[in-house]
Amino acid sequence: MTNKANRRLTPRRYGSDFIVDLLQRYDIPYAAFNPGASFRGIHDSLINYLGNKSPEFLECMHEEISVAIAHGYARATGKPMAAILHNVVGLQHATMAIYNAWCDRIPVVLLGGTGPMSYTKRRPGSDWVHTALVQGNLVRDFVKWDDQPADLDSTPESFARAYQTAMTHPQGPVYICYDAEIQEKEFDTFPALPDPAKFLPPAPPAASPETLQRIAESLLDADNPVIVADRLGRSPIAYDALVKLADLLNVPVLDQGNRHNFPTRHPMALGEIEEEVLSDADFVLALDTMDLYAALHTVDRLTRETQPMYRPGTRIAHVTLDGYMVRSWSHDFRRLQETDDAVAADTAGFVPALLQYCTEHGEKRPGAAQRIRQRGQKWEGRWDRLYAGWQAKAEAEREKSPMALSTLAAIVWDVIKDEPWLLANGTANGWVKRLWDIRGHDQYMGKYSGGGLGYGIGASLGVALAYPDRLCIDLQGDGDFLFTPTGLWTAAHHDIPLLTILVNNRSYYNSEEHNAKIAAHRGRPVENAPQGTRIENPAVDFATMARSMGVHGEGPIMRSEDLAAALRRAVAVVKSGKPAFVDVITQNR
């Protein structure tokens, strides 16, 4: 295989060679794809020009998996990798995963192939039905930017802008489409490669000193302040500062979970009693909260009616950059929540500055010390009592069959707690956050926002790529998994060490629950709710499916007493550098 130094002596060079040079220039580590003729030039260049290094390709069986892997990798590292999509058909397969990345504000570099755009260069048949004008129109409503450069000379600037746009906060996916003729044309000389240091994303907006002081004084002056956090945990600096701020001021923190924002065993981690906490609040500080209205309201799932959890007159401030990502097609901007302070600032800078101000001025603020002390007394021992109740419930449910989710979470925790573990996906309906000691911002990657099924296995593979030395765990729903099961093949083919634990209730239970509610409301047979939602008759043999794709597979495991041993065997496989899969039959909730 030709190495990087020698390849420059090769007289024949093609447009796709320069395109992959751009990927290498920007330190793109991986390129995930399902192969397709529209980017056959790029495919060849990755292998025969770059030698499958920087980036290394990942072969996937579906474009949704390719994009989800890139989603998970960027979620874990804060840096993008590439997903390559085969013209309009691959792009259409990938749309759900792209939308998930958009809703999560995750930077993903999407590359596509099209054409040739010249009529005279197209083969009859597929080159015509697989070409669009302009291809990016398909995803333009849920990417930050798309481009289709007309010639090779335009590609350096195009890529520099795409990377810069993806990495500018709020972050998101970008799409660049390359004409097959540009990829496959031979060139005597290439354009100059851009210097990434000259095209860095701008520093995100910061709050003015006056705004910071106003928010800090509101915190210090409030009797019962509350902090609501959602995507703040993407920054380790903001995460650490929030913990110190809660310690300093004895402020309850309601972690909404899009990222892991706050230690699960901190005495101020009171999200499980949010109604109680918010009912007494006189100041709410929201930090990167994607759906602030939902965070502050209860909802009747049948009538869809909402009620505020906070009392009239409560002051609300929100620090977020999401206002810069509002589009018309998708209402992922959520319902508009009234606030007293709307602050367009990056929480990675705002929260440390807020901590510094409160540390320096807190003792000088009249009555602040007494209010902080009273809040500490008010919430003292509250989390401990909650935890004792969760432990008691988990113990009481130990003998349930199918296995209770509390039991699953408790057994998995017992097996992995002394390992260098990382939870890539899933929480067993919240039981993980109740029973596990999740301390670091990078121990749990958080839930995703797009709601598109097929996310879990791909995103978890991306996380495992980012953390090969950690025990990466995917608590994988069975319905979500059936959308993209061939992610297991990619894991086996590329030796990606991931422990997948299938949380298998043999149902699309969310829909089953909705069916029951609507039937009861209409006076119709509730017992028919499982029809059209159950994954049985036949039940899927998931462990055999895993083994057929080269993955260590066990299950279905029915009894709690059998689970720990199976998990330990699977953990040993993952620690050897291979993927493993354990199918566990569980309760619905």
Secondary structure as the mmCIF struct_conf table of DSSP 4:
data_model
#
loop_
_struct_conf.conf_type_id
_struct_conf.id
_struct_conf.beg_label_comp_id
_struct_conf.beg_label_asym_id
_struct_conf.beg_label_seq_id
_struct_conf.end_label_comp_id
_struct_conf.end_label_asym_id
_struct_conf.end_label_seq_id
HELX_RH_AL_P HELX_RH_AL_P1 LYS A 4 ARG A 7
TURN_TY1_P TURN_TY1_P1 ARG A 8 LEU A 9
BEND BEND1 PRO A 11 PRO A 11
STRN STRN1 ARG A 13 TYR A 14
HELX_RH_AL_P HELX_RH_AL_P2 GLY A 15 ARG A 25
TURN_TY1_P TURN_TY1_P2 TYR A 26 ASP A 27
STRN STRN2 TYR A 30 PHE A 33
HELX_RH_3T_P HELX_RH_3T_P1 ALA A 37 PHE A 39
HELX_RH_AL_P HELX_RH_AL_P3 ARG A 40 ASP A 44
HELX_RH_PI_P HELX_RH_PI_P1 SER A 45 TYR A 49
BEND BEND2 LEU A 50 LEU A 50
BEND BEND3 ASN A 52 ASN A 52
BEND BEND4 SER A 54 PRO A 55
STRN STRN3 GLU A 56 GLU A 59
BEND BEND5 MET A 61 HIS A 62
HELX_RH_AL_P HELX_RH_AL_P4 GLU A 63 THR A 77
BEND BEND6 GLY A 78 LYS A 79
STRN STRN4 ALA A 82 HIS A 86
HELX_RH_AL_P HELX_RH_AL_P5 ASN A 87 ASP A 104
TURN_TY1_P TURN_TY1_P3 ARG A 105 ARG A 105
STRN STRN5 VAL A 109 THR A 114
BEND BEND7 MET A 117 SER A 118
HELX_RH_3T_P HELX_RH_3T_P2 TYR A 119 LYS A 121
HELX_LH_PP_P HELX_LH_PP_P1 ARG A 122 ARG A 123
BEND BEND8 PRO A 124 GLY A 125
HELX_RH_AL_P HELX_RH_AL_P6 SER A 126 VAL A 129
TURN_TY1_P TURN_TY1_P4 HIS A 130 HIS A 130
TURN_TY1_P TURN_TY1_P5 LEU A 133 VAL A 134
HELX_RH_3T_P HELX_RH_3T_P3 GLN A 135 LEU A 138
TURN_TY1_P TURN_TY1_P6 VAL A 139 VAL A 139
HELX_RH_3T_P HELX_RH_3T_P4 ARG A 140 PHE A 142
BEND BEND9 VAL A 143 LYS A 144
STRN STRN6 TRP A 145 ASP A 147
BEND BEND10 ALA A 150 ASP A 151
HELX_RH_3T_P HELX_RH_3T_P5 LEU A 152 SER A 154
HELX_RH_AL_P HELX_RH_AL_P7 THR A 155 MET A 167
BEND BEND11 THR A 168 PRO A 170
HELX_LH_PP_P HELX_LH_PP_P2 GLN A 171 GLN A 171
STRN STRN7 VAL A 174 ASP A 179
HELX_RH_AL_P HELX_RH_AL_P8 ALA A 180 GLU A 184
STRN STRN8 GLU A 186 PHE A 187
BEND BEND12 ASP A 188 THR A 189
HELX_LH_PP_P HELX_LH_PP_P3 PRO A 191 PRO A 194
HELX_RH_3T_P HELX_RH_3T_P6 PRO A 196 PHE A 199
HELX_LH_PP_P HELX_LH_PP_P4 LEU A 200 PRO A 205
HELX_RH_AL_P HELX_RH_AL_P9 PRO A 209 ASP A 221
BEND BEND13 ASP A 223 ASN A 224
STRN STRN9 PRO A 225 ALA A 229
BEND BEND14 ASP A 230 ARG A 231
HELX_RH_3T_P HELX_RH_3T_P7 LEU A 232 ARG A 234
HELX_RH_AL_P HELX_RH_AL_P10 PRO A 236 LEU A 249
TURN_TY1_P TURN_TY1_P7 ASN A 250 ASN A 250
STRN STRN10 VAL A 253 ASP A 255
BEND BEND15 ASN A 258 ARG A 259
BEND BEND16 PHE A 262 PHE A 262
TURN_TY1_P TURN_TY1_P8 THR A 264 ARG A 265
BEND BEND17 HIS A 266 HIS A 266
TURN_TY1_P TURN_TY1_P9 PRO A 267 MET A 268
STRN STRN11 ALA A 269 ALA A 269
HELX_RH_3T_P HELX_RH_3T_P8 GLY A 271 ILE A 273
HELX_RH_AL_P HELX_RH_AL_P11 GLU A 274 SER A 279
TURN_TY1_P TURN_TY1_P10 ASP A 280 ASP A 280
BEND BEND18 ASP A 282 ASP A 282
STRN STRN12 PHE A 283 LEU A 287
BEND BEND19 ASP A 288 ASP A 288
TURN_TY1_P TURN_TY1_P11 MET A 290 ASP A 291
HELX_RH_AL_P HELX_RH_AL_P12 LEU A 292 LEU A 296
STRN STRN13 HIS A 297 VAL A 299
TURN_TY1_P TURN_TY1_P12 ARG A 301 THR A 303
STRN STRN14 THR A 306 PRO A 308
BEND BEND20 MET A 309 TYR A 310
HELX_LH_PP_P HELX_LH_PP_P5 ARG A 311 ARG A 311
TURN_TY1_P TURN_TY1_P13 PRO A 312 GLY A 313
STRN STRN15 ARG A 315 VAL A 319
BEND BEND21 LEU A 321 LEU A 321
HELX_RH_3T_P HELX_RH_3T_P9 ASP A 322 MET A 325
BEND BEND22 SER A 328 TRP A 329
TURN_TY1_P TURN_TY1_P14 ASP A 332 PHE A 333
BEND BEND23 ARG A 335 ARG A 335
HELX_LH_PP_P HELX_LH_PP_P6 LEU A 336 GLU A 338
BEND BEND24 ASP A 340 ASP A 340
STRN STRN16 ASP A 341 VAL A 343
HELX_RH_AL_P HELX_RH_AL_P13 THR A 347 HIS A 361
HELX_RH_3T_P HELX_RH_3T_P10 GLY A 362 LYS A 364
BEND BEND25 ARG A 365 ARG A 365
TURN_TY1_P TURN_TY1_P15 PRO A 366 GLY A 367
HELX_RH_AL_P HELX_RH_AL_P14 ALA A 368 TRP A 379
TURN_TY1_P TURN_TY1_P16 GLU A 380 GLY A 381
HELX_RH_AL_P HELX_RH_AL_P15 ARG A 382 ALA A 396
TURN_TY1_P TURN_TY1_P17 GLU A 397 GLU A 399
BEND BEND26 SER A 401 PRO A 402
STRN STRN17 MET A 403 MET A 403
HELX_LH_PP_P HELX_LH_PP_P7 ALA A 404 ALA A 404
HELX_RH_AL_P HELX_RH_AL_P16 LEU A 405 ILE A 416
TURN_TY1_P TURN_TY1_P18 LYS A 417 ASP A 418
BEND BEND27 GLU A 419 GLU A 419
STRN STRN18 TRP A 421 ASN A 425
TURN_TY1_P TURN_TY1_P19 ALA A 428 GLY A 430
HELX_RH_AL_P HELX_RH_AL_P17 TRP A 431 LEU A 435
BEND BEND28 TRP A 436 TRP A 436
BEND BEND29 GLY A 440 GLY A 440
TURN_TY1_P TURN_TY1_P20 HIS A 441 ASP A 442
BEND BEND30 GLN A 443 GLN A 443
STRN STRN19 TYR A 444 TYR A 444
BEND BEND31 SER A 449 GLY A 450
TURN_TY1_P TURN_TY1_P21 LEU A 453 GLY A 454
HELX_RH_AL_P HELX_RH_AL_P18 GLY A 456 ALA A 466
TURN_TY1_P TURN_TY1_P22 PRO A 468 ASP A 469
BEND BEND32 ARG A 470 ARG A 470
STRN STRN20 LEU A 471 GLY A 477
HELX_RH_AL_P HELX_RH_AL_P19 ASP A 478 PHE A 483
BEND BEND33 THR A 484 THR A 484
TURN_TY1_P TURN_TY1_P23 PRO A 485 THR A 486
HELX_RH_AL_P HELX_RH_AL_P20 GLY A 487 HIS A 493
TURN_TY1_P TURN_TY1_P24 HIS A 494 ASP A 495
STRN STRN21 LEU A 499 ASN A 504
BEND BEND34 ARG A 506 ARG A 506
STRN STRN22 SER A 507 SER A 507
HELX_RH_AL_P HELX_RH_AL_P21 TYR A 509 HIS A 521
TURN_TY1_P TURN_TY1_P25 ARG A 522 GLY A 523
HELX_RH_3T_P HELX_RH_3T_P11 VAL A 526 ASN A 528
TURN_TY1_P TURN_TY1_P26 ALA A 529 THR A 533
STRN STRN23 ARG A 534 ARG A 534
BEND BEND35 ASN A 537 PRO A 538
HELX_LH_PP_P HELX_LH_PP_P8 ALA A 539 VAL A 540
HELX_RH_AL_P HELX_RH_AL_P22 PHE A 542 SER A 548
TURN_TY1_P TURN_TY1_P27 MET A 549 GLY A 550
STRN STRN24 HIS A 552 ILE A 557
HELX_RH_AL_P HELX_RH_AL_P23 SER A 560 LYS A 575
TURN_TY1_P TURN_TY1_P28 SER A 576 GLY A 577
STRN STRN25 ALA A 580 ILE A 585
STRN STRN26 THR A 586 THR A 586
#
